[in-house]
């Protein structure tokens, strides 16, 4: 990965694309894949993907990893154990409009946490980019109507999504304290292992409560997509991108998720985009371009 010198903005864009596909899949299969079960098995798949790439570094870097065990547990709990599980639980009880709107506030929450804990301030161009991009997200989700936003009401699912947003924002800021001397693959494997240990007893409770995965071709393919593309590749791209550009700018690319979700829904579900789709996408992309501008010297 390091030899390829991949552009961090490309990595962050790919992460948002993979995660948008995961949202589309999760909603389509929510009747067959209960939230904790989907989260658990997606991370099992991701762990199997990353393990062969992590093991060669384990012996040499074990002392470094062990010394940073607090950071590893922290990031594994918030990034792997909590966010996706809470998001999957949220869409069981709330509308897609509410969930997408709340998820789009991740950059705002991340910027606030980065300011409080890291003292990081946005440049004028970055602040303008965040504002423009967020306006595009609101336009997309409101479908061009103010009364849609005003009519939103928080329910139990929305509250779960708010906690998920906070969890991901904490993880994004917390990446600044990751064990930087440890290879990214070994880091990711350690985070996933912590998350699986956390999810295992909750998964047992979910099964005991009567929720089970309905096994068929679609559900298996959904778990594989969630594990390989969204979890393994998505996290790897996001972690590397944030390491290069910082949490405030990196989290802004979350705004691309509703854009990609709209495109994927058009291609896969046959939905026809309206004017507000194009306008919202233009604002989102324009806002991201603004954050990437370098100040003139």
N, C-alpha and C positions, 0 to 999 in steps of 0.2 A: 504493500500500500504506500509506504513512504517513498519507494522508488518511483512510483507513478506520478507523484506530485499533483494529485488531483485537486482541482479548484475547490475551495471550501464552499463556495456558493453553489456549485454543481452538486456537491455532496448533500447540502441542506435541502436543495430542491428535490433531489431523489428521495430523501427521507420523507418529505411531505407527500410525494407521489405515492410511495409505498404505504404510508399511513392512511392516505385518502382511500386507497383501494381496500385497506383493512376495514375502514368504516363502512364502505359499501357492502363488503362481504358480511360483516358482523350484523348489519341490519337485515340483510337478506336471509340470514340463517339464524336469527335470534331465537326462533321457536325450537330449533334443533340443538343449539349450543348455549347452555347456561353460562352466565358470566365467569364464574370462578373456574369451571371446567375448561372453557375456551382459553382463559388466561393461563391456566396450569399447563395444558398440553401444548400451547403455542410456545411456551418457554422451554418445555422439554425438547421440542423439535429444534429450537434455536440453540439450546445447549449442546445437542448432538452435532450441530453444524459447526459450532465454534470450538468444541473440545479438541479435535485433531490439530487445529491451528494454535491452540493455547498450550497444550501439553509440552511441546518442545522447549518452552520458556519457563516451565514451572520450577524445575530443579534450580536453575541459576538465579531466578528472581523470587523464589519463595521467601527468603528473608525480607526483601523489600515489601512483598505483598503482606506478610504477617505483621510487619511493623506498621502498616497502614490499615489494619483491620477495622478500625473505627470508621474511617472514610469509606471502606468497601461495604460495610454493613449499612451505613447511612445511605449510600447511593443505590445499593441493591434493594433496600426497602422502598424508597421513594420512587425510583425509576422503573424497577421491575415488578415489585410486589404490589404496589398501590395503584399507579396511574391507570393502566389498561384494565385492571380488574374493576376499578371504580367506574371507568368509562363504559365498560360493557354492562355493568349493573345499571348505570344511568339510563341507557337507551332501552332498557326493559320497562321503564316507568315514565319516560318523558318523550316529547316529540322530537323529531330530528331538528326542527327549527330551534327549539330551546337549547338542545345539546350543542349544536353547531355554534350558536351565538356565544354560549358560555365558554366553549373550548377556544374560541377566537380571542378571548381575553388573556390567554396564556402569555403572549408577549408583554402585555401591560403589567401583569403580575410579576413577570420575570424582571422587567426593567425596574420596578419598584423595589424588589428584593435585592437586585444588584446594586442599587443606589444605597440601600440601608446597610447591607453587609459588606459590600466591596467598595463603596464610595464612588461607583462608576457613574459618570454623567454622559448624557447623549449630546452629540454635537447638534447644531441647528439643523443640519441636513438630515441627521438620523431622527431627530424629534419630528421634523416635518414628514419624513418617510413613514414613521409609525402612525402618525395621525391620518395621512392619506390612505395608507393600507387598511387601517381599522375602519375608515369610512367606507372603503370598498367592501369589506366583510359585512358591515351592517347593511349596506345596500343589497348585497346578495341574499342575506338571510331574511331581510324585511320584504324581499320581492318588490322593491320599489315603492312600498306603502308604509307611511309612518304609523298608521293605525295597527299594523302587524306587530311592530315593536311595542307599542303602548299596550297591546292586548296580551302580551306575554305574562304568564303567572308562574311563580316558582312552585314546584311540587316536590315530592320526595326524590324523583329522578334528577331534577335540577340541582337539588342540594348535594346529591352524590357527585354530580358533574362539577360543582364548585369545589368540592374537596379534591377531585381529580386534577382540576386546573392548578390548585395550590400545590399539590404533590409534584406535578411535572415542573412547575416553576422552581420549587425547592431543589429538585434534581438538577435542573439546568444550571442554576447558580452554584450548586454543590460540585459540579464538574471542575470548578476552579481549584478544588482541593483534592482532586483525584491523585492517586500515586503516579506521578508523571514519569517516573523512571521504570515503571512496569509496562510491558508490551500491551498495546491496545487489545489484542485478542485475549490475553490473560486477564486483563481488567474486566472485559465484558463477560468472560466465563465466570469470574468471581461474583460479579453483580448478579448474573442469572442464578447462580447456585444459592446465593442469599435469598433471592426472590422466591425460588422454588421451595426452600425450607420454610419460608414464611407462608406460602400459599398452600402447602400440603395439608395441614390440619383444617384450614378453611374449606378446602376441597372435600375432605372427608365429611365435614359438617353439611356441605351442600348436598352431597349424595344421600346422607342420612335424612335430610329434609325432603327427599323425593325428587330432586332435580337431577336428571341424567342426560348424557349426550345421546342423541338419536343417530346411530351410525349408519351412514349411507355414503355414496360417492361424493355428493356435494359437501357434506359436513367434513369428510376426511380431507378433501381438497382445500376447504376453507381453513382448516387447522394447519395444513402444510403451507398455505400462502401466509397465514398469520405468523407462523414460526420462521420460515425462511426469508420472506421478503420484508414483512413489517417488523419483526423482532430482530432477526440477525442482521440483515443488510440495513434496515432502517436505523437501528441503534448505532451500528458501526458508522454509517454516514453522518448521523447527527452528532455523535461524540467527537468525530474528527473535525467536523465543520465548526462546532462550538469551540473546540480547542484552538482553532485558527483565528476566529473572528470575535470570540467572546459571547457571553450568554445573552446580552441585550440584542445584538444584531442577529445572532443565531436563532433566537426564539421568534423573531419576526417572520421567519420563513414558515412558521405554523400557519400564517395567514394564507398560504398557498393551498392548504388542505381543502377548504370549501371550493376553491377554484378547480382543483383537480377532481374533487368529488362531483362537481357539476359536469365536467367533461366526461368522466367515466360513466355517470348516470345517463348521459346522452348516448354514448357509444354502446353501453351494455343494456340499458333499460328502455332505450328508444324515446327518452324525454327530449322535447324540443326546447332549446334555450330561448328566453325572452330578452327584451332590451336590457333589463337590469342585470342579467347575467354578464353580458358583454361589458356594460359600464362598470360593474363591480370588479370584474377581472382586470380591466384596464387600470382601475384605481389601485388594486392590490399590487399588480406588477409595477406600476409607476412608483408606489411607495417603497417597494423593495429596491428599485433602481436608485432612488434618492439616498437610501442608507448606504449604498455601495459607492457613492461619489466621494472622491478624496478631496479635501479642501485644497484650494490653490495656494501655492506658497508665494 
